[in-house]
Amino acid sequence: MMSQGDRIIRLRTVLDRTGLSRSTLYRKITEGSFPCQLKISVHGAGWHESSVNQWIADPCGWRNVGCSSPVDRPG
């Protein structure tokens, strides 16, 4: 659930903040070791800023517990 004031951030912001490459980010999502995307429009997705911040604080200890399948992404 999104907390009050929690923003949705897009891919470029997530990549900039984490230092991950796009391919590594999507691999981690598939493995369950990075927060899942949220579908925000027909062709758009983003992440809860708080989830990304939690991952940044403890990337090795973070595990996704409530993720359904990741949002489809362009090939």
N, C-alpha and C positions, 0 to 999 in steps of 0.2 A: 504494500500500500504506500502511496506517495504521501509524505509528510507535508504539512503546510509550508509553503515557500520553497519546496523542492522543485527545481527546474528540470526540464528535459533538455539534454545536450545532444548535439549531433556528432557524427563520426569524426569530423576534422578536430573538434574540441577534445574528444576522447583520445584520439591519437596523439594530439599535442600534449595533453596532460599525462598520459601514461608512458609515452616514449615507445609504444609498441608499433610495429608495422601493421598494416591492414590485415595481411594474411595471418600473422601471429594472433591478432585480436580475435578473428573469426575462429581460429583453431582453439583458442582458449574458451570461447563461448561454447563450441561443440563439446569440449572436454568437461565443461561445467566449472571451469576455474576462472570465469569472468562473468559479470552480470549480463543477463540476456537483454536483447533489444526490446523496445516497445514499438508496436506499429502505431504511427501517429498520422499517417495519411495513406493513400493508395500506394504511393511509391516512396514514402518516407518512413524512417525509423529513427529512434533516439534512445537514450539511456537516462534513467533517473540519476541526477547529479550526485545524490547522496550515496547511491550504490557504487558509483565509480570512485567517489572519495573513500568509501570503506575499503575498496579493493586497493587503492593507492596506499592507504595506511598499513595494510597487511596483505600484500599480494600472495605470499606463500601460504598463509593461513586461511584465505578466503575460499569459501565453497558456496556454490549456488544451490540453495535448498528448495526454491519454489519456482523453478524455471520450466515452462513448457517448451516446446520446440522453438529454436531461434527463428527470427523473421527471415523470410527468403531474401537473399541478397543477389545482386547482379553477378553473373559469372565472371 
